[in-house]
């Protein structure tokens, strides 16, 4: 259709066309061809106050039909002002082709099956909008590797499985649409639930204190036996707000399995205090907030392999699908790597040690911008 036709449409007809285009595009990305009964469309527009009366809805439909933007199914009566026979209407073929050319579609390089293409196209129009070619390829690769690792990977839980297989993001597995996961043979409901550790675990004479940002990584550290030599304290990101707890430290009680031999105040009087969280601007800002009250606090050496992997392009965009949409960015730093990505061997080998001071200073400078 020429732009001159669109220019001469009434405001109501323009709004009606936009509604039909949105509905058609949504169904097209699901692999379906959308048509409507005229009376049903008019009734919907009236309910949504797109038009004030049914007469106004009929007028909008007729205007779009006469402009060549709608067609009536073959074998049915042409659209009339009264529409007594309630014909099935569709967007005109030329207009459908124009819309289809503007919609995001799965790249051939992804190598998707027909079923996967349908759900991928739908995701591109919603949850995956704005994802680059490289990120789409990385996500598809991760989904295939995760699928190949099933059913054993179900025992990891969604956070750890997601971080290990899906671009280092612990939240992608919970954010992706269920139909897309199922198209790769992944059932989210079959993943093990996270353990219910609350806050702390420690030996009677800890070698040091490790503050951990996320509950899932706290559980991992306990599972590997680190709490037999270190005092582990989970800060729950900003949820628990350990920084605020330090204001009234004598009122804070650590909670964990069994009897805990030390209070938080006693732990924070110890030397060898380190912090381990996500490698993204917000994770390091949590550290900076804690260090304002704990001057001796250091970034854990556990960040070392995370920084190395991140520097080699492992990581995910700071996007709503990875749970990072509300992060305040730091300069051009727009990607991250969640701490759940780290495996047990690295955790056991490096926990209790501090990151190289020069490397720590360099990354904290990034976060401060």
C-alpha angles and dihedrals in degrees: 000000000000121000089241090066091053092048092058096051118110119248091253092050090050091052090046092051092049089053092051092045092053093048092046093048093050092053094041090058088053090055096257134120111228126217131160142208108245096231093049091053092049092048091052093049090051092051091049091047089237084133125017099225140017088249088059090050092051090050092052092050092048091048092053091046094051090047089058094246095115134046134194121233115264114268095026130105118271118258111274132185090257098039089199092160094054099225125201111254132197136180110270114269093243091051092048090053091051092051093046091054090057097048123097112250133185114275115245088230090068089070094215126174119241091261092048092049092057095053092039091054090050091050092049089059092052128005098020098041113142095019113146125235090253094051092047090052091048092049093049090049090051093048091052093048091048091048090051090051093056139142091023092052091060087077091064094069124232098283098052095037089050094049093045097048109018109065095292092294117134092195105049095085091058093042102049117094113265093233090057092051092047090052086064093045095257121136111195093199091063095064117105116258118248117264115258100241108152112193125319148019127177148151123250092258108029121196090217146330125268117194110203123198102208133045095227093057090045088056091048091051092051092047091055091052098249089135087069090072106016134050105240119202122181113213097186093221108268091332095087092025097210087186090065091043089061089066091069099023097158090063093053118101122191116228125203146124111310126345116331113219097208138046122227090253090056092048093051091053089062124095123238098056117168138171130218123188143130119320098238135096095270094047091055092044088058087056092049090051091051093045090056086071098028106047092181094056115121135189108259121249084239085085089065100080090037091056091046092052092044090052088054091056100266108141147074138257118266091247136141090256090061092045093251103102094115097048116124103234124229111225107298093338100125104151136068147188120217120226092237087074091076115099128226096256094057091043093054094044099048109028112114094031127100126236118256105280095231092050090047093051092048095053095042088053088057092052093048094062 
